[in-house]
């Protein structure tokens, strides 16, 4: 076999799009393609997606990538490795057909179920066992909500899948979930690597109603014959389970060992570290997700990442090119750069989608604080970006109660903007490394596949191959400004909790 013309594909099932990347066996990026799909918000706190639309988009993008980049260049696809956004739930019937839409991570309909469980001895037991904070994001809470509020659908469900499990089932005929993605469900014991009985009992389901648990390197599946034919792929092409997008973004950023953390900002965002021990947080502010049986990815997620700046751009941006969101965002960033650090005292709470870490308040709301007659649109733009990054910093600050962080590696669409990267360096007062080639999630999935194939001896060895040359150094004067304003940001986020709840209740009437 001519391994020089072998390649590995990675399929990332993101919140708003599927991204497929191709690498040769040396890890050289060949090319990528992307296809988008919508999220539906038909009712308050509802976030759903059509699983068939996602599957059709995956096939469309995969076929185009193969036709346009891979097969004309003579590459043979040796393996396909998957990654996916966490916390999705898709009920399916006995034949594996969806019963309605998939529920995504940002769905907040389980607020009542979450609040009833969170501050109880059972909630603490489940958090300690699963590493997943009790919150409406988690499949544990989503399934509990379904049991209580959508009984007919709950009773008809043969299995509860993730979107990734469903896509793999469609392609291979088998229902699996890797340890990494399972560890974000609130139903998986991260110490025993089995489904957690206390969580199952609370949700009212059995282990048989969940997919088969497998390691991230699991590679026994193959494409169904009809997809081998239609896609032009070999029956020897490995389908590798892969991991969650968060764990793979951390791996692909080269974050391994003490003193390092990674920040990802896509639609949502997160700050993460990697270690051999679970971080014990009595306030249940941090997650602990499995990468392998020897390593955990710990940290905190925010609902309100780049999606908030996209919202601001759609509502207030100037579209010089029709429907070109990225061009409009670049224009706004250029305007924001004309305003000094701290936006002349204007502070933005970015909680338009409620919030996860570190406040874990699904009722949280957004607001601008400190407005006066001197503030212009440019101040609002900069304050919006700073508010998103203050929230990211608050997660990092919580992590530093448990682990020392000396350097940051950042990835995701929004960290590609130099303005955002410099603000992160200034707010955190730490050097920031920027990965400047392919997507970190895609690269992380490649490293898993390459390790499974024996190209690397271990994931630790694989991360040594990652080059992150770009660096931003903090401006101490700006950092001092940001710290004064962050204290106000932090107090407001706590002080307004009662008001957040009151207005959330009013809006849901």
C-alpha positions as CSV (number, residue, x, y, z in Angstrom):
1,X,0.0,0.0,0.0
2,X,1.3,3.5,-0.9
3,X,0.9,5.3,2.4
4,X,2.1,8.5,0.7
5,X,-1.3,8.9,-0.9
6,X,-3.3,7.9,2.2
7,X,-5.2,10.5,4.1
8,X,-7.4,10.9,7.2
9,X,-10.7,12.8,7.2
10,X,-12.1,14.4,10.4
11,X,-15.8,15.2,10.7
12,X,-16.7,17.9,13.2
13,X,-20.5,18.1,14.0
14,X,-20.6,21.7,15.4
15,X,-23.5,23.6,16.7
16,X,-24.2,25.5,13.5
17,X,-22.2,23.6,10.9
18,X,-20.3,20.5,9.9
19,X,-16.7,21.0,9.1
20,X,-14.7,18.2,7.4
21,X,-10.9,18.4,7.3
22,X,-8.4,16.3,5.3
23,X,-4.8,15.6,6.4
24,X,-2.1,13.4,5.0
25,X,-0.5,10.9,7.3
26,X,2.2,13.4,8.3
27,X,-0.5,15.8,9.5
28,X,-0.1,18.2,6.6
29,X,-3.4,19.9,6.0
30,X,-4.9,19.1,2.6
31,X,-8.1,21.0,2.6
32,X,-11.6,21.4,4.2
33,X,-15.2,22.1,3.5
34,X,-18.1,23.4,5.6
35,X,-21.9,23.1,5.5
36,X,-24.3,25.0,7.8
37,X,-27.6,24.1,9.3
38,X,-30.0,26.1,11.5
39,X,-31.1,25.9,15.1
40,X,-34.8,26.4,15.8
41,X,-36.0,28.5,18.7
42,X,-39.8,28.1,18.4
43,X,-40.6,28.6,22.1
44,X,-38.9,30.3,25.0
45,X,-35.7,28.5,26.1
46,X,-36.0,26.0,23.2
47,X,-33.1,25.1,21.0
48,X,-33.6,22.2,18.5
49,X,-32.1,20.9,15.3
50,X,-33.4,18.6,12.5
51,X,-31.2,15.5,12.6
52,X,-32.1,14.5,9.0
53,X,-31.0,18.0,7.9
54,X,-27.7,17.5,9.7
55,X,-27.1,14.1,8.1
56,X,-27.9,15.3,4.6
57,X,-25.5,18.2,5.1
58,X,-22.8,15.8,6.3
59,X,-23.2,13.6,3.2
60,X,-23.3,16.7,0.9
61,X,-20.1,18.2,2.3
62,X,-18.3,14.8,2.5
63,X,-19.2,14.0,-1.1
64,X,-18.0,17.4,-2.3
65,X,-14.8,17.2,-0.4
66,X,-14.1,13.7,-1.9
67,X,-15.0,14.8,-5.4
68,X,-13.2,18.1,-5.5
69,X,-10.1,17.6,-3.3
70,X,-9.4,14.0,-2.3
71,X,-10.1,11.7,-5.3
72,X,-8.7,14.0,-8.0
73,X,-5.4,14.1,-6.1
74,X,-5.3,10.3,-5.9
75,X,-5.7,10.1,-2.1
76,X,-7.1,7.0,-0.4
77,X,-9.1,7.7,2.7
78,X,-7.7,5.4,5.4
79,X,-9.8,6.6,8.3
80,X,-12.6,9.0,9.3
81,X,-12.6,10.3,12.8
82,X,-15.5,12.2,14.4
83,X,-15.9,15.1,16.8
84,X,-19.1,16.8,18.0
85,X,-20.6,19.5,20.2
86,X,-21.6,18.1,23.6
87,X,-24.9,17.7,25.4
88,X,-27.3,17.0,22.5
89,X,-30.2,14.6,23.0
90,X,-32.1,12.8,20.2
91,X,-34.9,10.3,21.0
92,X,-35.2,7.5,18.5
93,X,-37.7,4.6,18.1
94,X,-36.9,0.9,17.9
95,X,-35.9,1.2,14.3
96,X,-33.5,4.1,15.1
97,X,-35.8,6.7,13.5
98,X,-35.8,10.1,15.2
99,X,-38.9,11.1,17.2
100,X,-38.9,14.8,16.6
101,X,-35.9,17.1,16.6
102,X,-32.6,16.8,18.5
103,X,-32.3,19.0,21.6
104,X,-29.0,21.0,21.7
105,X,-26.7,22.2,24.5
106,X,-28.3,25.7,24.6
107,X,-31.8,24.4,25.3
108,X,-32.9,25.7,28.7
109,X,-36.3,24.1,29.1
110,X,-35.1,22.0,32.0
111,X,-34.4,24.9,34.4
112,X,-37.0,23.7,36.9
113,X,-35.6,20.1,36.8
114,X,-32.1,21.4,37.2
115,X,-32.9,23.7,40.1
116,X,-34.7,20.9,42.0
117,X,-31.7,18.6,41.7
118,X,-28.7,20.9,41.9
119,X,-28.6,21.7,45.6
120,X,-29.5,18.3,46.9
121,X,-27.4,15.4,48.2
122,X,-28.3,13.4,45.1
123,X,-27.2,16.3,42.9
124,X,-23.9,16.5,44.7
125,X,-23.5,12.7,44.3
126,X,-24.2,12.8,40.6
127,X,-21.9,15.7,40.0
128,X,-19.0,13.9,41.9
129,X,-19.6,10.8,39.9
130,X,-20.1,12.3,36.4
131,X,-18.1,15.5,36.5
132,X,-20.9,17.3,34.7
133,X,-22.5,20.3,36.5
134,X,-26.2,20.1,37.1
135,X,-27.6,22.5,34.5
136,X,-30.3,22.5,31.7
137,X,-27.5,21.9,29.2
138,X,-26.9,18.3,30.3
139,X,-28.7,15.3,28.8
140,X,-29.5,14.1,32.3
141,X,-31.6,17.2,32.8
142,X,-33.0,17.2,29.3
143,X,-34.2,13.6,29.6
144,X,-35.7,14.3,33.0
145,X,-37.5,17.3,31.6
146,X,-38.9,15.1,28.8
147,X,-40.1,12.5,31.3
148,X,-41.9,15.2,33.2
149,X,-43.1,17.5,30.4
150,X,-43.2,15.4,27.2
151,X,-44.3,12.1,28.5
152,X,-45.7,10.8,25.2
153,X,-42.4,11.3,23.4
154,X,-40.5,9.9,26.4
155,X,-42.6,6.7,26.5
156,X,-42.1,6.1,22.7
157,X,-38.3,6.4,22.9
158,X,-36.3,3.2,22.5
159,X,-32.9,5.0,22.8
160,X,-31.6,8.5,23.6
161,X,-28.7,9.3,21.3
162,X,-26.4,12.3,20.8
163,X,-26.4,13.9,17.3
164,X,-22.9,12.3,16.8
165,X,-24.2,8.8,17.7
166,X,-27.1,9.3,15.3
167,X,-24.8,10.3,12.4
168,X,-22.5,7.3,13.0
169,X,-25.6,5.0,13.3
170,X,-26.8,6.3,9.9
171,X,-23.4,5.7,8.3
172,X,-22.6,2.3,9.9
173,X,-25.8,0.8,11.4
174,X,-24.3,0.7,14.9
175,X,-25.2,2.9,17.9
176,X,-22.1,3.9,19.9
177,X,-20.9,6.8,22.1
178,X,-17.3,7.5,23.0
179,X,-16.2,7.9,26.6
180,X,-15.4,11.6,26.0
181,X,-18.8,12.6,24.7
182,X,-20.6,10.3,27.2
183,X,-18.7,12.1,30.0
184,X,-20.6,15.3,29.1
185,X,-24.1,13.7,29.5
186,X,-24.3,13.8,33.3
187,X,-25.1,10.1,33.0
188,X,-21.6,8.6,32.8
189,X,-19.4,7.8,35.7
190,X,-15.9,9.2,34.9
191,X,-14.3,7.0,37.6
192,X,-15.7,3.6,36.6
193,X,-16.3,4.3,32.9
194,X,-19.9,2.9,33.1
195,X,-23.3,4.6,33.0
196,X,-24.0,6.0,36.5
197,X,-27.0,4.2,38.1
198,X,-28.0,7.1,40.3
199,X,-28.3,9.4,37.3
200,X,-30.1,6.8,35.3
201,X,-32.6,6.3,38.1
202,X,-33.2,10.0,38.4
203,X,-33.8,10.3,34.6
204,X,-36.1,7.3,34.6
205,X,-34.2,5.3,32.0
206,X,-32.0,2.2,31.8
207,X,-28.5,1.7,30.4
208,X,-30.0,-0.2,27.5
209,X,-31.7,3.0,26.3
210,X,-28.3,4.6,25.7
211,X,-25.6,3.8,23.1
212,X,-22.8,1.3,23.6
213,X,-19.8,2.9,25.4
214,X,-16.5,2.8,23.6
215,X,-13.0,4.4,23.9
216,X,-12.2,7.3,21.7
217,X,-9.8,5.1,19.6
218,X,-12.6,2.6,18.9
219,X,-12.3,1.7,15.2
220,X,-14.2,-1.5,14.6
221,X,-17.0,0.1,12.6
222,X,-17.2,0.4,8.8
223,X,-19.4,2.3,6.4
224,X,-22.6,0.6,5.1
225,X,-22.0,-0.8,1.7
226,X,-24.4,1.8,0.1
227,X,-22.2,4.6,1.4
228,X,-19.0,2.9,0.3
229,X,-20.4,2.8,-3.2
230,X,-22.0,6.3,-3.3
231,X,-18.9,8.0,-1.7
232,X,-16.3,5.9,-3.5
233,X,-14.7,4.7,-0.2
234,X,-13.0,1.4,0.5
235,X,-14.6,-1.2,2.8
236,X,-11.3,-0.9,4.7
237,X,-11.8,2.7,5.6
238,X,-11.8,2.9,9.4
239,X,-14.6,4.8,11.2
240,X,-13.0,6.0,14.5
241,X,-15.2,7.1,17.3
242,X,-13.2,10.2,18.2
243,X,-14.2,12.5,21.1
244,X,-16.1,15.7,22.0
245,X,-15.2,19.0,20.3
246,X,-14.0,20.5,23.6
247,X,-11.6,17.7,24.3
248,X,-10.3,17.7,20.8
249,X,-9.9,21.4,20.6
250,X,-7.7,21.2,23.7
251,X,-5.7,18.3,22.2
252,X,-5.3,20.1,18.9
253,X,-4.1,23.3,20.6
254,X,-1.1,21.3,22.0
255,X,-2.3,21.9,25.6
256,X,-0.7,19.1,27.6
257,X,0.8,19.2,31.1
258,X,1.1,21.7,33.8
259,X,0.9,25.5,33.4
260,X,-1.1,25.5,30.1
261,X,-4.7,26.2,29.3
262,X,-6.6,26.7,26.1
263,X,-9.4,29.1,25.3
264,X,-11.9,28.3,22.5
265,X,-14.3,30.9,21.2
266,X,-16.7,29.7,18.5
267,X,-20.5,30.2,18.9
268,X,-20.0,29.3,22.6
269,X,-16.7,29.3,24.4
270,X,-14.6,27.5,27.1
271,X,-11.4,27.5,29.1
272,X,-9.8,24.1,29.6
273,X,-6.8,22.3,31.1
274,X,-5.6,18.7,30.8
275,X,-4.5,16.6,33.7
276,X,-4.5,13.1,35.2
277,X,-6.7,14.1,38.1
278,X,-10.2,15.3,38.4
279,X,-10.5,18.8,39.7
280,X,-12.6,18.8,42.9
281,X,-14.8,22.0,43.0
282,X,-17.2,22.1,46.0
283,X,-19.3,24.8,44.3
284,X,-19.8,22.6,41.2
285,X,-18.6,25.3,38.9
286,X,-16.2,23.2,36.7
287,X,-16.6,20.2,34.4
288,X,-14.3,17.2,34.3
289,X,-14.6,15.4,31.0
290,X,-12.8,12.3,29.9
291,X,-10.2,12.3,27.1
292,X,-8.8,8.9,27.7
293,X,-8.8,6.6,30.8
294,X,-5.6,8.4,31.9
295,X,-6.4,12.0,31.2
296,X,-9.2,14.4,32.0
297,X,-10.1,17.8,30.4
298,X,-11.3,20.1,33.1
299,X,-12.7,23.6,32.8
300,X,-15.8,25.7,32.3
301,X,-18.1,26.5,29.3
302,X,-19.9,29.7,28.4
303,X,-23.1,29.9,26.4
304,X,-22.2,33.4,25.2
305,X,-19.2,33.4,22.9
306,X,-19.0,34.5,19.3
307,X,-22.8,34.0,19.0
308,X,-23.2,37.3,21.0
309,X,-21.0,39.3,18.7
310,X,-22.8,37.8,15.7
311,X,-26.1,38.9,17.3
312,X,-24.7,42.5,17.8
313,X,-23.5,42.5,14.2
314,X,-26.8,41.4,12.7
315,X,-28.7,44.0,14.7
316,X,-26.4,47.0,14.6
317,X,-23.7,46.3,11.9
318,X,-23.3,48.0,8.6
319,X,-23.5,45.5,5.8
320,X,-21.4,46.9,3.0
321,X,-21.6,43.6,1.2
322,X,-25.1,42.1,1.3
323,X,-25.5,39.3,3.9
324,X,-21.8,39.2,4.5
325,X,-21.6,38.8,8.3
326,X,-17.8,38.4,8.5
327,X,-17.2,41.6,6.5
328,X,-19.5,43.5,8.8
329,X,-17.9,42.0,11.9
330,X,-14.5,43.1,10.7
331,X,-15.8,46.6,10.2
332,X,-17.1,46.7,13.7
333,X,-13.9,45.4,15.2
334,X,-12.0,48.1,13.3
335,X,-14.3,50.7,14.9
336,X,-13.9,49.2,18.4
337,X,-10.1,49.5,18.1
338,X,-10.5,53.3,18.1
339,X,-11.8,53.2,21.7
340,X,-9.4,52.9,24.7
341,X,-9.3,49.7,26.8
342,X,-12.3,49.6,29.2
343,X,-14.7,51.4,26.8
344,X,-14.6,54.5,29.0
345,X,-16.4,52.7,31.8
346,X,-19.1,50.9,29.8
347,X,-19.6,47.3,30.8
348,X,-21.6,44.6,29.0
349,X,-23.0,41.5,30.6
350,X,-23.2,39.1,27.7
351,X,-25.8,36.6,29.2
352,X,-28.2,36.6,26.2
353,X,-28.5,32.8,26.4
354,X,-28.4,32.4,30.1
355,X,-25.0,31.2,31.4
356,X,-23.1,28.2,32.4
357,X,-19.7,28.6,34.1
358,X,-18.9,30.0,36.5
359,X,-22.4,31.3,37.6
360,X,-24.5,28.4,36.2
361,X,-27.6,30.6,36.0
362,X,-29.9,29.7,33.1
363,X,-32.0,32.8,33.9
364,X,-29.1,35.3,33.5
365,X,-29.7,38.1,31.0
366,X,-27.6,40.6,29.1
367,X,-27.3,44.3,29.8
368,X,-25.1,47.4,29.3
369,X,-24.1,49.1,32.5
370,X,-22.5,52.6,32.9
371,X,-23.9,54.3,29.8
372,X,-23.6,58.0,29.6
373,X,-24.0,60.8,27.0
374,X,-20.3,60.5,26.0
375,X,-20.7,56.9,24.8
376,X,-21.0,56.3,21.0
377,X,-21.6,53.2,19.0
378,X,-17.9,52.4,19.0
379,X,-18.0,52.1,22.8
380,X,-20.9,49.7,22.5
381,X,-19.0,47.5,20.1
382,X,-15.9,47.4,22.2
383,X,-17.8,46.9,25.4
384,X,-19.6,43.9,23.8
385,X,-16.3,42.2,22.9
386,X,-14.8,43.0,26.3
387,X,-18.0,41.6,28.1
388,X,-17.7,38.3,26.2
389,X,-14.0,38.1,27.2
390,X,-14.7,39.1,30.9
391,X,-16.9,36.1,31.1
392,X,-14.1,33.9,29.6
393,X,-11.7,35.4,32.1
394,X,-14.1,34.6,35.0
395,X,-13.9,30.9,34.0
396,X,-10.1,31.1,33.8
397,X,-10.0,32.8,37.2
398,X,-12.1,29.9,38.7
399,X,-9.8,27.3,37.1
400,X,-6.8,29.1,38.7
401,X,-8.2,28.2,42.1
402,X,-7.2,24.6,41.3
403,X,-4.4,24.8,38.7
404,X,-1.6,27.2,37.9
405,X,-1.9,28.7,34.4
406,X,1.2,30.5,32.9
407,X,0.4,30.5,29.2
408,X,-2.7,30.4,27.0
409,X,-3.3,28.7,23.7
410,X,-6.4,30.1,21.9
411,X,-8.4,28.7,19.0
412,X,-11.7,29.1,17.3
413,X,-13.1,31.4,14.7
414,X,-13.1,34.5,16.8
415,X,-9.6,34.2,18.3
416,X,-8.4,34.5,14.7
417,X,-9.0,38.2,14.9
418,X,-5.8,39.9,16.2
419,X,-7.9,42.4,18.2
420,X,-9.6,39.6,20.2
421,X,-6.3,37.8,20.7
422,X,-4.7,40.9,22.1
423,X,-7.6,41.6,24.4
424,X,-7.4,38.1,25.8
425,X,-3.7,38.6,26.6
426,X,-4.4,42.0,28.2
427,X,-7.3,40.8,30.3
428,X,-5.6,37.6,31.5
429,X,-2.2,39.3,31.7
430,X,-0.6,36.2,30.2
431,X,1.2,35.4,26.9
432,X,-1.2,34.1,24.3
433,X,-0.2,31.6,21.6
434,X,-2.4,31.5,18.5
435,X,-2.5,28.4,16.3
436,X,-2.5,29.7,12.8
437,X,-3.1,26.7,10.5
438,X,-6.0,24.3,10.5
439,X,-8.9,24.2,13.0
440,X,-7.8,22.8,16.4
441,X,-10.8,20.4,16.7
442,X,-10.0,18.9,13.3
443,X,-6.3,18.6,14.2
444,X,-7.2,17.0,17.5
445,X,-9.4,14.4,15.7
446,X,-6.5,13.8,13.3
447,X,-4.1,13.1,16.2
448,X,-6.6,10.6,17.7
449,X,-6.8,8.8,14.4
450,X,-3.1,8.9,13.8
451,X,-2.4,7.5,17.3
452,X,-4.9,4.7,16.7
453,X,-3.1,3.9,13.5
454,X,0.3,3.8,15.2
455,X,1.7,6.9,13.6
456,X,2.2,8.3,17.2
457,X,2.9,6.1,20.2
458,X,0.5,8.2,22.4
459,X,-1.5,11.4,22.4
460,X,1.2,13.0,24.6
461,X,3.8,12.3,21.8
462,X,1.3,13.6,19.2
463,X,0.9,17.0,20.9
464,X,4.7,17.5,20.7
465,X,4.2,17.9,16.9
466,X,2.0,20.9,17.2
467,X,3.5,24.2,16.4
468,X,1.9,27.4,17.9
469,X,4.2,30.2,16.7
470,X,1.9,33.2,17.0
471,X,2.2,35.1,20.3
472,X,0.5,38.1,21.9
473,X,2.1,39.7,25.0
474,X,-0.1,41.5,27.5
475,X,-0.2,45.3,28.0
476,X,0.0,45.8,31.8
477,X,-1.6,49.2,31.7
478,X,-4.6,47.8,29.9
479,X,-4.7,44.9,32.3
480,X,-5.0,47.2,35.3
481,X,-7.9,49.0,33.6
482,X,-9.6,45.7,32.9
483,X,-9.2,44.4,36.4
484,X,-10.9,47.5,37.9
485,X,-13.9,47.0,35.5
486,X,-13.9,43.2,35.9
487,X,-14.6,43.6,39.6
488,X,-17.8,45.5,38.7
489,X,-18.7,42.9,36.1
490,X,-18.3,40.1,38.6
491,X,-20.4,41.9,41.3
492,X,-23.2,42.7,38.8
493,X,-23.3,39.1,37.7
494,X,-23.9,38.1,41.3
495,X,-26.0,41.0,42.5
496,X,-28.5,40.8,39.6
497,X,-29.4,37.1,40.2
498,X,-32.7,37.8,41.8
499,X,-33.6,40.3,39.1
500,X,-32.5,37.8,36.4
501,X,-35.0,35.3,37.8
502,X,-37.8,37.8,38.1
503,X,-37.5,39.0,34.5
504,X,-37.0,35.4,33.2
505,X,-40.3,34.4,34.9
506,X,-42.1,37.4,33.4
507,X,-40.8,36.6,29.9
508,X,-41.9,33.0,30.1
509,X,-45.5,33.8,31.0
